[in-house]
């Protein structure tokens, strides 16, 4: 059951809210529908962007990119509140061209707290977001995200990497490490467990769905492939976000440092919404 203050936020949220993340070759989206204060997963999936249409985040072929966004409208409701990263502000105009007029921005560095920990929990936790062979380490509470560092899979499982994890955990009361995202090999997580680390895969939907009333129709492990757009849409429900990028948001984007690497090429997904219809 969701806490009352979470339910109140959901009750007042738009009919549709969507998180959309971009890389040079892929758009990933997650949309929820608000039906009388109960959220359901109404769309999720990915769309491939043709080669050279977007390069290093910059739209190089506008007509072709708009064609891709028109395809996105097949899945995401055009009247949805769409949440994208502040760094993607230049895509707001092209989104509006195809009919998405309610577009707001969220700073990159603070995307993950809603998918890692219950809303408004004050206890600080060590969290790892995995993207292939790269891990992003954070301290997270229900109010803020503190980016710590990036580690390659090789570094994470080295003696020095394990020592770094223990150093981070030594500063926390709760020693459990929360995991989201997708590794190239799940054996990597098993290795950490065998070394004595208490790992737990978080449920990225925990602040969105009352599991007594609704279970999203997506396999648990597959859901981690949608961690980024889910973090965005959750922010669209629980925060008051701006439709213009402020100077403060630019500063926060820079504070994320090499976190921008996170939005490079993810592993391709195997299913879209159409596969479940």
N, C-alpha and C positions, 0 to 999 in steps of 0.2 A: 504494500500500500504506500502511495506517495504521501509525503508530509503535507500538511495543510498549506504552507506558504508556497510549496512547489505547485500544488493543485491550483492555487489562486492565480499564479502566473500563467499556467496552461489555459485556465478558463478564459483569461482575457487575451490570449494570443490569437493571431489571425486564423482564418479557416485553413489556409495552407501556409506552411513555412518550409523552405528548402535551403539546404546548404550545398554550395557548388564549389568544387576545387578544380583548378586548372594546372596542367603541366603542358609542355610543348606538344605532346602527342595525344593527350587524353583529357577529357572532361569527366569528372565523377560527381554524381549527384545523389542526394537523399532528400526525400520530401515526406512530411507528415501532415495528416489531416486532423483538424480539431472538430470532433463531433460532440457537441454539448459537454465540453470539458474533458473528453477522453481522446487521447491521441492514438492514431493508427499509422502504420507505415504504408504510405500511398504510392511511393515510387522509389526505386533505387537502381543504380546501374552505372554504366560508363559508355562514352561515345569516343571513338577514335578521331583525332584531328589529323588530316592529311599532312604528309611530310612538307616542311618548309612554310606552312601557313603561319605558324607561331615559332619564333626563335628567341630563346633566352627570355621568354615571357612577353615578348613584343609581337604584336600582330603585324605580320609582313604582307599578308594577302587578305584584305578586309572582306572582299566579296565571298571568298571561300570560307572565311571564318563565320560570317553571318549565315551561310548555308548550314554549317555545323550547328549553330545555335537554333536554327529553325527545326532541326532534327531533335534538339533538346526539348522543344515545346511539345513534342509527342508524349513526353513523359512527365515533365514538370508543369504544373498549372500556371498559365500566364499571369494570373492574379496572385500568385504566391508571394510572400515576403521572401526575397532571395538574399542570402547572406554569403558574401565572398570576402576574401582577405583584403585588407587595406592596400596591400601591395598590388592587387589586381584592379585598382580603380579605373585604369584605362579601358577595361572591358565593360564598364557600366554603360557607356554610350551604345556599344554594339548590342548589349542585352536589351536596351530600351528599343532599339530598332526592330527587334523581333517580338516586342510586346511585353517584356518584363520591366515594369515601371517602378516597382517597390524594391529597390536594391539598396542594401545597407552593408557596412563594412565592419570587419573585426580584425584587430591586430594579430599578426601571426603568432607571436610568442605566447599568447594566452588562449590557444584553441582547445587545450586538452583537459582542463580541469573538470569539465562536465562529464567527460567520458571516463575519467579515472576514479573520481571520488563522489560520494553523495553530496548533493547541493548543501552548502552552508556548513559543512563539517570543518572544524577549526584545526584538527589534528593534521600535522604535516606528514606527507607520505613520499617515499621515493618511488618514482614511476619511470618506466622505460617504454618509449614508443619505438617499435621495430619497423624498419622499412628495408626488406631484403637483407643485405649484409651490413646495414648501418643502424646503430641504435642512438636514440636521443634521450638523454637523462634529464629528469626534472624533479624538483620538489613541488608538490601540489597540495593545496588545501581547497576547500569549497569557495574561497574568495580570490585566490591568486595562483599563478604559475611562476615558478622561478626556474629558468633554463640553466642547467648545470654544464653539460658538455655533450659532444658527439663522440661516439666510439665506433670503430669498425668491429665487425664480428670477431676478427682475429684479436684485436686489442681487448675486447670485452672478456674474452675467455683466456687471456694471458694472466700470468701471476700478478703483473702490475695492475691489470684491469680489475681483477678480483679484489686486490687490496684497495683500489679506489672505491669500489662498491662498498666495502666494509667501512671505509672512512666516512662515506656519506651516511651509511646506516647508523654509525656510532653517534651521530648527532640527533637521532630520532628516537622517540619512545616506542613507536611501532616499527618493528624490524621487517615486516613483510614487504616485498617488492611487488608492485602492481605492474602488469604487462598488458600492452595493447599493440596492435599492428601485426605484421606478418614477417617472419624470418624466412630466409632461404631454406633453412633446415630446422625443423622442430627439435632435432637432436641437440641443438645448441642450448635450448632451455633445459632439457633433461640433464645436460652436463652441469649446469649451474646448480640444479637441485641436488645432484649427487655431491657437489662441493659444499653443501650445507646451507644454501640460500633458500629462504622461504618465498617461493614465487606463486603469484595468483593472477590468472587471466581475469581482468576486470570485465564486467558486462557493460558495454558502451551505451546501452539503452536505459541504464538504471535511473536516470533522472527524467526520462521521457514517458515511460510506459508503466502502468500499474499491472504487474504480471498476474494479478488475480482477475483482471478483467480483459487483458489483451496480451497475446504472445506474438511478436513479429514473425512473419513467415520468411525467415532467413536462417540458415544454419549458424550456430554460435561462432564457430571458428571463422566462417566466411565474413561475418559481420565486421571483423577487425580491418578488413580491406576498405571499409567505409568510415574509419575513425575520423579522418579529417573533415569530410562534409557533415558528419554527425555532430562534431564539435562546433562547427559553424552554425548549423540550424539550432542547436541547443542555446547558443548565445543569442540567436534571434528571438528566442522565446523568453529567456531569463534576464536579458539586459536591454537597456535602451541604447540602441546603436544608431549611428549617424548615417545619413545618406550622402554625406560629403566627408572626405578624408581630412581630418584636422592635423595641425602641426604636431600635436601630441601623439597622434597615431603614427606619423612618420618617425618620430623619435623612438616609439616602441618597436617599430619594424626594425630599425637599426639595432636596437638593444637585443634583438633576437640573434644577432650575429650570423653564424653559419647555419642557423635553423632554416634559412632559405633553401638549403640543400634538400630539405625534406620534400619539397614540392617539385623535385625532378621526376624522372620516369619511375613510377611504381611498377610493380609486377602487374601484368595484364589480368583483368578479371575474366572469369569464365562464364558469368551469367549476367543478363540484364533483366529488367522487369518483364520483358516479353516471355522469358523462359518460364515464368510462374503464372502466366495467364492461361 
